[in-house]
Amino acid sequence: MELTLRVQKPDRPELVAYDRILKRYGAGCYPQQPQDRQDHWRVPVGAYFQSRIVDDKTNRERILTLNFKNVGEILVNKSTMRVSAATPLRSLGKNIFRKRAEIRKIVEQDLIRVLGKREMNIRFLQMKYALSGLQPIYRTLHRLLSGEYPSYDELVSSGDHYPEQVELLVDIGYAAFEKDPTTKLVATNKTKELYAQVGDVERTIEIVLGMVLSEFYYDLRKRMRVAQFVPYVRASTSYYGHAVQFGDLIRVSEKRLRENVRDYYRGMPLPARLEYAYPTIVRELVDAQVLKYDREYITGRADIFEQLIDVKNKLPISEEPVSFG
């Protein structure tokens, strides 16, 4: 007995696009609503990306789905109902990577903003390696609080990017240049009032450093090439980014946290220090009161987490089963 199997040709643009998706991109992608053009349909392509988050102490895990829209497109010719053009797989992969980077930056920016708040009481001076890249700000604040006001020429002669970092203190209003008779840097009333309230030079410097970092972290990293703070930001962001997605403060081993950093910043080179001094970075983040120890596990601070939990609403996260229907 002979059987004849008849396959109906896709007669809708989303079906034509879906057929191409399955053949070229894989089942993790899906067609979005077709857009009518003059002689063709444009079908945007979305992609699902699964994120697995584990709490090592309780061995609980959650599988979350990130829904990235508009990572590619497929053009379907109206007269032939065939694909006339489509985003190459390599380009689609790069677009997914960019979408992941956008999500990462949302969490990173909010975390940096929170850490810069005075009430968080972050001990930035405990991050020894990070402080080495911020010596112009640290030394200048020390001098200003001691009543020593350096001239502009002295700042210029101190080294590359020295005046640029010092200018950030001027930008936030904690230092100012005066001519008397030569141009020199002086402490403003904001600096003097803060020191009077705190009563401690080191703590005053930490508060101002937090303000500078929360306002100018990306300027320091990209324009002034201050890379020493990057490993601390990445470790903190990967922890709180996963905790926010999980919906609770998780407890992870040092090894797990390091793996999370690699996954969270996938495709980005790791600073050299992360390779040989990672335990030190974690310990300094705990000393700085950004993270905490829970016996042999690493966890976060509830007050930092609570200020970040609203970030979850900005992320395209779903815990529903993936459906292409």
Secondary structure by P-SEA (a helix, b strand, c coil): cbbbbbbbccccaaaaaaaaaaacccccccccbbbbcccbbbbbbbbbbbbbbbcccccbbbbbbbbbccccbbbbbcccccccccccaaaaaaaaaaaaaaaaaaaaaaaaaaaaccccccccccaaaaaaaaaaaaaaaaaaaacccccaaaaaacccaaaaaaaaaaaaccbbbbbcccbbbbbcaaaaaaaaaaccaaaaaaaaaaaaaaccccccccccccccaaaaaaaaaaaaaaaaaacccccccaaaaaaaaaaaaccccccccccccaaaaaaaaaaaccccccccbbbbbaaaaaaaccccccccccccccccc
